[in-house]
Amino acid sequence: MKIGMTTSVIERGQSGIGQYVLALTRELLASRERHQFVFFVLEQDLPLFDFVQDAAQLVPVSERYRPPLRDILWHQTMLPKLARQHGLDVLHVPTYRRMLWRRPCALVATIHDLAQYYVTGKYDMARMFYGRVVSRFLASRQHRIVAISRNTARDIANCFGLNGDRVTVVPNGINHQRFSLEVPPRKAASPFFLYVSRLEHPAKNHVRLIAAFERFKRQTRSNWELIFAGKDAAGAAAIHAAIADSPYRVAIRSLGFVGDEDLPSLYRSAGAFVYPSLYEGFGLPPLEAMACGCPVLCSPRGALAEVVGDAALFIAPESVSSIATQLTKVATKATLRRRLRQTGVLRARAFNWGAAAAATLEVYARAAQAAKRLG
């Protein structure tokens, strides 16, 4: 098969979808002797795909199409023409935000989550309309859809009315070469809770976590710190304001986006990883932390309980009291941290990108067959 993928929504690799696209691409290229691959890449993102080299074709896309509205128009008008010009059998759009209406070939889309149905104020009104109304319409035009968790597959059935063989669950993976144990584990000058996520308010729940951390500090008077790793996103100003107003602001740090080369060591250095998100379609950071031997406290919302299993300590994400109680528990009980490390490492081993790529290739094949049946 000749397979194309559009990559314009990777946000320069600084997002979960970005990590998904780059990791999946690396594994898909292992089948390049049987399949041809064409990747449509915004000009300034081309260096992120240097690893492709001669294994696939890179088609540069002008930077004038990076803004969301222009990018949507490019997908609906120019990409179908490019798909025909390159003779694609399958075109993979790795997000519901850019699904195509026209069918120049078999269409596959990945839907990571439908949080816009579950989190009030997740996006502005225009994006909420697109995510709830336009995307539902476009999803019906896809020959096959990849859901990254069983929870997301259920959401697609409930919110978009699509199920059965149209939707295939293909869980995300972990790069086990990057995210692995370090023996002996690295120790920081002061123990700290780590939260890896873009700074998005209210969906990622940073403000409640800050309030819970303040309560934890008042009650325990411990030297634990709180560190955020992630770029600013919608609502970040509220998070920065909460930090600035906190009586414990000297113990709260925001590092901004942390690159691939530094992230594993940050996980290994943390005393515990906390992930209080209000809704996730999967949740890669908790698994990455587990693979690095970091104890995980986690919200069970969306697919998170499905992903982490019994290897995390759960928190009620809308309860400051619950979060503070669990912070105290994991900070003060070494035996609990050891158990979470052990169970977390085992849990993370169940996820790998090689298996995800193999399953995705099967979805491509079924999409191509479906397109032929439909003419």
C-alpha positions as CSV (number, residue, x, y, z in Angstrom):
1,M,0.0,0.0,0.0
2,K,1.0,3.6,-0.5
3,I,0.1,5.3,2.8
4,G,0.0,9.1,3.5
5,M,-0.2,10.9,6.8
6,T,-0.8,14.6,7.5
7,T,1.2,15.9,10.5
8,S,0.3,19.6,10.8
9,V,-1.3,19.3,14.2
10,I,1.9,18.1,16.0
11,E,2.5,21.5,17.5
12,R,6.2,21.3,16.8
13,G,6.3,18.0,18.7
14,Q,5.3,19.7,22.0
15,S,2.0,17.9,22.4
16,G,0.5,14.5,23.0
17,I,-0.6,14.2,19.4
18,G,2.9,15.3,18.4
19,Q,4.5,12.4,20.4
20,Y,1.9,10.0,19.0
21,V,2.7,11.0,15.4
22,L,6.5,10.9,15.8
23,A,6.5,7.6,17.7
24,L,4.1,5.9,15.4
25,T,6.0,7.1,12.3
26,R,9.3,5.5,13.6
27,E,7.6,2.2,14.0
28,L,5.6,2.3,10.8
29,L,8.9,2.7,8.8
30,A,9.9,-0.7,9.9
31,S,7.5,-2.0,7.2
32,R,8.9,0.2,4.5
33,E,9.9,-2.8,2.4
34,R,6.2,-3.7,2.1
35,H,4.6,-0.3,2.0
36,Q,5.4,3.2,0.8
37,F,4.9,6.2,3.1
38,V,4.3,9.9,2.3
39,F,4.3,12.4,5.1
40,F,2.8,16.0,4.7
41,V,4.9,18.2,7.0
42,L,4.8,21.9,7.7
43,E,8.2,23.5,6.7
44,Q,9.4,24.4,10.1
45,D,8.6,20.9,11.4
46,L,10.7,19.1,8.8
47,P,13.8,18.8,11.2
48,L,11.6,16.7,13.5
49,F,11.4,14.1,10.7
50,D,15.1,13.9,10.0
51,F,15.0,10.3,11.1
52,V,12.8,9.5,8.1
53,Q,15.7,10.2,5.7
54,D,15.4,7.9,2.7
55,A,12.8,5.6,4.2
56,A,9.8,7.7,3.1
57,Q,8.8,10.8,1.2
58,L,8.4,14.1,2.9
59,V,6.1,16.6,1.3
60,P,6.7,20.2,2.6
61,V,3.6,22.3,3.5
62,S,3.9,26.1,3.5
63,E,4.0,27.7,6.9
64,R,1.1,29.9,5.9
65,Y,-1.1,27.0,6.6
66,R,0.0,26.6,10.2
67,P,-2.8,28.8,11.8
68,P,-5.8,26.5,12.6
69,L,-8.4,27.9,10.3
70,R,-6.0,28.0,7.3
71,D,-4.9,24.5,8.2
72,I,-8.5,23.2,8.2
73,L,-9.1,24.8,4.8
74,W,-5.9,23.2,3.5
75,H,-7.0,19.8,4.6
76,Q,-10.4,20.2,3.0
77,T,-9.3,21.7,-0.3
78,M,-5.6,21.0,-1.1
79,L,-4.9,17.7,0.7
80,P,-7.4,15.6,-1.3
81,K,-5.7,16.8,-4.5
82,L,-2.3,15.9,-3.1
83,A,-3.6,12.5,-2.1
84,R,-4.6,11.8,-5.7
85,Q,-1.4,13.2,-7.1
86,H,0.7,10.9,-5.0
87,G,-1.5,7.9,-5.7
88,L,-2.3,7.2,-2.1
89,D,-4.2,4.1,-1.2
90,V,-4.8,5.3,2.4
91,L,-4.6,8.7,4.0
92,H,-4.2,8.9,7.8
93,V,-5.3,12.0,9.6
94,P,-4.1,11.6,13.2
95,T,-6.7,13.8,14.9
96,Y,-10.5,14.5,14.8
97,R,-9.7,18.2,14.2
98,R,-8.6,17.7,10.6
99,M,-10.7,14.9,9.3
100,L,-11.6,15.1,5.6
101,W,-15.0,15.3,3.9
102,R,-13.8,14.3,0.4
103,R,-12.6,10.8,-0.2
104,P,-9.6,10.9,-2.5
105,C,-8.7,7.4,-1.2
106,A,-9.4,5.3,1.9
107,L,-9.6,7.6,5.0
108,V,-8.3,6.7,8.5
109,A,-8.5,9.1,11.4
110,T,-7.3,8.8,15.0
111,I,-9.5,10.1,17.7
112,H,-7.6,10.7,20.9
113,D,-10.5,11.9,23.1
114,L,-13.8,13.7,23.0
115,A,-13.2,15.7,26.1
116,Q,-15.2,18.6,24.7
117,Y,-18.3,16.6,25.7
118,Y,-17.2,16.2,29.3
119,V,-15.2,19.2,30.4
120,T,-17.0,22.6,30.6
121,G,-14.9,25.4,29.1
122,K,-12.5,23.0,27.5
123,Y,-12.3,25.2,24.4
124,D,-13.7,28.5,23.2
125,M,-17.2,28.4,21.6
126,A,-15.9,28.1,18.0
127,R,-13.7,25.1,18.8
128,M,-16.5,23.5,20.9
129,F,-18.9,23.8,17.9
130,Y,-16.3,22.3,15.6
131,G,-15.5,19.5,18.0
132,R,-19.1,18.6,18.7
133,V,-20.9,19.3,15.5
134,V,-18.5,19.5,12.5
135,S,-16.3,16.6,13.7
136,R,-19.3,14.3,14.2
137,F,-20.3,15.0,10.6
138,L,-16.8,14.4,9.3
139,A,-16.2,11.2,11.4
140,S,-19.0,9.6,9.4
141,R,-17.0,10.0,6.2
142,Q,-14.0,8.1,7.5
143,H,-13.6,4.5,6.3
144,R,-12.0,3.5,9.6
145,I,-11.3,5.2,12.9
146,V,-8.5,4.4,15.4
147,A,-9.5,5.0,19.1
148,I,-6.5,5.0,21.5
149,S,-8.5,3.5,24.3
150,R,-11.6,1.5,25.0
151,N,-13.0,4.6,26.8
152,T,-12.5,6.7,23.7
153,A,-14.2,4.0,21.6
154,R,-17.2,4.2,23.9
155,D,-17.2,8.0,23.6
156,I,-17.1,7.7,19.8
157,A,-20.1,5.4,19.9
158,N,-22.0,7.6,22.3
159,C,-21.2,11.0,20.9
160,F,-20.6,10.3,17.2
161,G,-22.9,7.3,16.8
162,L,-20.0,5.2,15.3
163,N,-19.1,1.7,16.5
164,G,-18.7,-1.9,15.2
165,D,-15.9,-2.6,12.7
166,R,-15.6,1.1,11.9
167,V,-13.7,1.8,15.1
168,T,-10.6,-0.1,16.2
169,V,-9.0,0.3,19.6
170,V,-5.2,0.7,19.3
171,P,-3.6,1.7,22.6
172,N,-0.6,4.1,22.6
173,G,2.8,2.8,23.3
174,I,5.9,3.6,25.3
175,N,9.5,4.1,24.0
176,H,11.1,1.7,26.5
177,Q,14.6,2.7,25.4
178,R,14.0,6.3,26.5
179,F,11.7,5.7,29.5
180,S,13.3,3.1,31.7
181,L,14.6,2.5,35.2
182,E,17.9,3.9,36.3
183,V,19.7,1.9,39.0
184,P,20.5,3.4,41.5
185,P,17.6,5.9,41.0
186,R,18.6,9.5,40.7
187,K,17.9,11.7,43.8
188,A,17.0,15.4,43.7
189,A,18.2,17.9,46.3
190,S,14.7,18.2,47.5
191,P,11.9,15.7,46.8
192,F,9.2,16.9,44.5
193,F,5.9,16.1,42.9
194,L,6.0,16.3,39.1
195,Y,3.2,17.1,36.7
196,V,3.9,16.8,33.0
197,S,1.2,18.4,30.9
198,R,0.6,21.6,28.9
199,L,-0.5,24.4,31.2
200,E,-4.2,24.4,30.3
201,H,-7.0,25.7,32.5
202,P,-9.4,24.3,33.6
203,A,-9.1,20.9,31.9
204,K,-5.7,19.9,33.3
205,N,-6.6,21.0,36.8
206,H,-3.4,22.8,37.8
207,V,-5.2,25.3,40.0
208,R,-6.8,22.7,42.3
209,L,-3.4,20.9,42.5
210,I,-1.8,24.1,43.6
211,A,-4.4,24.5,46.3
212,A,-4.0,20.9,47.4
213,F,-0.2,21.3,47.5
214,E,-0.7,24.4,49.8
215,R,-2.8,22.3,52.1
216,F,-0.2,19.5,52.1
217,K,2.6,22.0,53.0
218,R,0.6,23.5,55.8
219,Q,-0.3,20.2,57.3
220,T,3.1,18.4,56.9
221,R,5.6,21.3,56.8
222,S,7.7,19.0,54.6
223,N,10.4,20.1,52.1
224,W,8.6,18.6,49.1
225,E,8.2,20.9,46.0
226,L,5.8,20.9,43.1
227,I,7.2,21.1,39.5
228,F,5.2,21.7,36.3
229,A,6.7,20.6,33.0
230,G,4.7,21.8,29.9
231,K,4.2,24.7,27.6
232,D,1.6,27.4,28.1
233,A,-1.8,26.7,26.5
234,A,-5.3,28.1,26.9
235,G,-5.9,29.5,30.4
236,A,-2.3,29.3,31.4
237,A,-2.5,32.8,32.9
238,A,-4.8,31.5,35.6
239,I,-2.2,28.9,36.5
240,H,0.7,31.4,36.7
241,A,-1.5,33.7,38.8
242,A,-2.2,30.9,41.2
243,I,1.5,30.2,41.6
244,A,2.3,33.9,42.1
245,D,-0.4,34.2,44.7
246,S,0.6,31.1,46.6
247,P,2.2,31.5,50.1
248,Y,4.4,28.5,49.0
249,R,5.3,29.9,45.6
250,V,9.1,29.4,46.3
251,A,8.3,25.7,46.3
252,I,6.4,25.7,43.0
253,R,8.2,25.9,39.7
254,S,7.1,25.9,36.1
255,L,9.8,24.7,33.7
256,G,8.0,25.2,30.5
257,F,8.2,22.5,27.8
258,V,10.8,19.8,28.6
259,G,12.4,18.2,25.6
260,D,12.8,14.5,24.9
261,E,16.4,14.4,26.0
262,D,15.6,15.7,29.5
263,L,12.2,14.3,30.3
264,P,13.2,10.7,31.3
265,S,15.7,12.0,33.9
266,L,13.1,14.4,35.2
267,Y,10.7,11.4,35.8
268,R,13.5,9.5,37.5
269,S,14.4,12.4,39.8
270,A,10.8,13.0,41.0
271,G,9.6,11.7,44.3
272,A,6.1,11.1,42.8
273,F,4.2,11.9,39.7
274,V,0.8,13.5,40.0
275,Y,-1.8,13.7,37.2
276,P,-5.1,15.3,38.3
277,S,-6.5,15.9,34.7
278,L,-10.3,16.2,34.5
279,Y,-10.5,14.0,31.4
280,E,-8.0,12.1,29.2
281,G,-8.5,9.9,26.1
282,F,-5.4,8.0,27.1
283,G,-2.7,9.7,29.3
284,L,0.9,9.0,28.2
285,P,2.7,10.8,31.0
286,P,1.6,8.5,33.8
287,L,2.8,5.5,31.8
288,E,6.1,7.2,31.0
289,A,6.6,8.0,34.7
290,M,5.8,4.4,35.6
291,A,8.3,3.1,33.1
292,C,11.0,5.3,34.8
293,G,10.1,3.9,38.2
294,C,8.3,7.0,39.5
295,P,5.3,6.4,41.8
296,V,2.1,7.8,40.2
297,L,-1.0,9.5,41.7
298,C,-3.7,9.8,39.1
299,S,-7.2,10.9,38.3
300,P,-9.4,8.0,37.1
301,R,-11.3,10.2,34.6
302,G,-11.7,9.3,31.0
303,A,-9.3,6.5,30.0
304,L,-6.9,7.0,32.9
305,A,-8.1,4.2,35.1
306,E,-8.1,1.9,32.1
307,V,-4.5,2.8,31.3
308,V,-2.9,2.8,34.7
309,G,-4.8,-0.2,36.1
310,D,-4.0,-0.9,39.7
311,A,-0.6,0.6,39.5
312,A,-1.5,4.1,40.6
313,L,-2.9,5.8,43.7
314,F,-6.2,7.4,42.6
315,I,-7.3,11.0,43.5
316,A,-10.7,12.6,43.2
317,P,-9.7,15.4,40.8
318,E,-12.4,17.9,41.8
319,S,-11.6,17.6,45.5
320,V,-8.8,19.6,46.9
321,S,-9.0,17.7,50.1
322,S,-8.7,14.3,48.3
323,I,-5.7,15.4,46.3
324,A,-4.0,16.8,49.5
325,T,-4.6,13.6,51.4
326,Q,-3.1,11.5,48.7
327,L,-0.1,13.8,48.3
328,T,0.5,13.4,52.0
329,K,0.1,9.6,51.9
330,V,2.6,9.1,49.1
331,A,5.1,11.6,50.5
332,T,5.1,10.1,54.0
333,K,4.9,6.4,53.2
334,A,8.1,4.9,51.7
335,T,6.5,1.4,51.5
336,L,3.7,2.8,49.4
337,R,6.1,4.5,47.0
338,R,8.1,1.2,46.6
339,R,4.9,-0.7,45.8
340,L,3.8,1.9,43.3
341,R,7.2,1.8,41.6
342,Q,7.1,-2.0,41.3
343,T,3.5,-2.2,40.0
344,G,4.1,0.8,37.7
345,V,7.1,-0.7,36.0
346,L,5.2,-3.9,35.3
347,R,2.1,-2.0,34.0
348,A,4.2,0.1,31.6
349,R,5.7,-2.9,30.0
350,A,2.3,-3.8,28.5
351,F,2.4,-0.8,26.1
352,N,4.8,-0.5,23.1
353,W,4.7,1.4,19.9
354,G,5.7,-1.6,17.8
355,A,2.4,-3.3,18.6
356,A,0.5,0.0,18.0
357,A,2.1,0.3,14.5
358,A,1.3,-3.3,13.6
359,A,-2.3,-2.8,14.6
360,T,-2.5,0.5,12.8
361,L,-1.3,-1.1,9.6
362,E,-4.1,-3.6,9.9
363,V,-6.5,-0.7,10.1
364,Y,-5.1,0.7,6.9
365,A,-5.6,-2.6,5.1
366,R,-9.2,-2.8,6.3
367,A,-9.9,0.8,5.3
368,A,-8.5,0.2,1.8
369,Q,-10.8,-2.9,1.4
370,A,-13.8,-0.8,2.6
371,A,-13.0,1.9,0.1
372,K,-12.9,-0.6,-2.7
373,R,-16.2,-2.1,-1.7
374,L,-17.7,1.4,-1.7
375,G,-16.3,2.2,-5.1
